[in-house]
Amino acid sequence: MMTDLVAFDLDGTILDAEGRLAASAAETLEELIVRGIPIASVTGRSILRIQHPFESHPTLARALYLAGYNGSVILGPGEGAEREVLHEERLDEESFAQIVEYGRAEGLNLMYCLFERTDAGIAEEYRHVRPIDHLEALKGPGMVLDVDLYVGRTAQAHAGGRSGAAGAAHRRYQSAVRRSGLYSVGDSRSGGIYASGRE
């Protein structure tokens, strides 16, 4: 069997209890690089936070494909501005307005992230807004679609009865995961590491 890609989560998978890259994981990932097998970190973390555990392993850091915000942004290998944006899914104005209204109606906090690729690299900023009056004035440009951060609740735990944009986004995410042949986060079949291969 030829392996096309090895993808893994960070927290509770290749990081130890203190959030450091486990030595055994670093050795395994380095071996995969030597064998020419692409590696990808797939997580709910932001793109910049994905890279922190690899700061003391620059070869690994440069080789990684980065899938952040639960897959809403995917970057190719490299460093800084040389990383190519392979995929990004942003909120449209209507969805953003629906999420703001849902949060307001439910009395929930809203957390969102601004993500931009600049000539210098990646610029990210998380914002947490307690009173969300007038947030719709932002109209959503630059907002990254992170289904777990819509309204301060875990979308995967609450999407069953969720309607509107948040539920639709979660269903699109789950459908894409199923089509990919990979298992979603928390699925007992995944073992924490995702691998896609062919005979």
N, C-alpha and C positions, 0 to 999 in steps of 0.2 A: 504494500500500500504506500502510495506517495502522499505525503502530507503537504497540503497547500498553505496552511496557516495554522498557527497555534495562538489562540486568544485566551486571555485570563482576566479575572477580576483582581483587584488589589487587596482591599480590606478583607481579612479573614481567609485569604487564599495564598498570596505570595509574600505578604507583609506579616511580621511578627506582631505580638501584642502591643509593642511600642510604636508601631507604624513604620518599622524599618524593613528594608528588603532582606528577606531570609537568605543566608549564605547558600543554602541548597537550591533555592529558586534562582539566584544569580548564576550559579554554576550551570544549571539546566538551561537557562535562557542563553547563556554564552555558547553552550554546546549547539543549541538550535541555530544560532547565527553562523557558527562555523560550518554547519551542515547545509547552510543556505535556505533555511526554513524561516519565512517571515513570522514575526511575533507582533502581537497587538494587545495593548491594554484596553479593556472595555469596562467602563465603570460609570457610576453616576457623578463622579468628581468632575470638577472643571478641568479644562485642558492644562492650565498651569499647575494645578494640584496633582495631576497625574504624574508630572515629571519630578516632583520633589523626592520620592523615594529612590530615584535613579541618579541623583546628583553626584554620588560617589562612584558611579559606574557609567562614565560618559559614552563608552562604546555601546552599551545597552540602550542608553537614552536616545542616541542617534538612530539606532536600528528600529526602534519601536514605531509601529502605527499607533496613533492615539485616537481612541473613541471615547469622547467625554459626553457629559450631560445625558447619560443613558442612550448614547448613540446619535444624538442630535447633531454633533459635530465630529467629523472624522478627518484626521490629518495623516498624511503620509510620513515616512521616515525623514530624518534630517534634523536640523536644529534651527531655532529662531525663524527668521523670515523665509528660509529655504523650504520649510515644510509646506507641501501642497495641500490645500483644502480639497478633500476628496468628496465630502458630503456635508451639507448643512441643511437643517430644517428649521426655519424661523416661523414665528407666529405672524399670521396676517392680522390686519387691523380688527376685523370682525371677531376673530377668535379671542384676541386680547381683550376686547371690550366685553365679551361674554364671560371671560374668566374674572375680570374685575367685578362685574355685576354679580356673579355667583359668590365671590368672596365677600362682597358687601352684604348680600342677602343672608349669607350664613354666618356673618360676623367673624370671618377668618382673616388671618394675616396673609399677605401676598409677598412672596420672595421671587425675584427674577434676576436674570444675569444679562448684562450687556456684553457681547462678544464681538470683537473686531480683529481682523488680521491687518496689520500695518506693515510698513517697510521695515520696521525694527523687529517685528515678530507678532506676538499675540497680545492683545489688550483685553482684559476681562475685568468686570466689576459686578459683584453681587450687590443687590440692594434689597433691603427688607423694609417694607413699609407697613407700619401698624395701622394707622388710619389711611384707608385707601381712597378717600374722596379725591376726585379730580385726577386720579392716576390715568384715566382713559385719555387724557390730553396727550400722553406720550404716543398713542396710536400704534404701539407695537414695533416700530422699526428697530432693528438691531436686537430684538428679543430672541433668545435661543429657546427652542422648544425643549423643555426638560420636564417630562411628564410626571416625575416624582416631586416637582417643586411648584406645581400650579397654584395651590391654595394652602400650602403648609401642611397638607396631609399626604401620605404615601398613596399615589395614584393606584399602584398595584393592589393595595389593600382595600381601596374604596371604589374602584372603577366599575364593579359589578352593577351597582345601581346608579352610577353617574350618567348624567345626560349632558347634552351640549358639547362644547368644544373640548373640555377636559376628557370626557368619556370617549369621544371620537378619536382624539389624539392617542389615548391609551390603546384603543382597539387597533389603530393603524400600526402602532409600535409592536404590539403582540403579533399581529398578522405578518409584519416584516420579519420578525424573529422566526416564526413558524416556517415561512417561505425559505429562509436562509438555511434551514436544516440544523440550526444551532438551538440549544435550549436556552430558555430565558433565565434571568437571574432568579435564584431561589428554587429552581426546578431540581428535584432530587436526582434526576438523570444527568445533570451537568457535572456534578463532582467539583464545581467551582471553576473548572477550566474548560473552555470551549475549543473544540478542534474541528476543522472542516477538512475532509480528505477525499481522495478518490483512489480507486484500484489502479 
